[in-house]
Amino acid sequence: MLRTFDHSGYYETRLILMVISITVAIYMLYNRKDRRYLLIYLSGILFTTIGEFLLQKTG
């Protein structure tokens, strides 16, 4: 049996993970003065955005 892919659940899960990761990045920035977590978070958002854009353009 084939299962359908639920796009709304996929994006909700990604949103929850994004909120958790930005919370960790902000905590590390303010409490430990470590900017690497924020850099990794921002580069992840950039690469995900580029990937989603390319998938939409190429179909």
Secondary structure by P-SEA (a helix, b strand, c coil): cbbbbbaaaaaaaaaaaaaaaaaaaaaaacccccaaaaaaaaaaaaaaaaaaaaaaaac
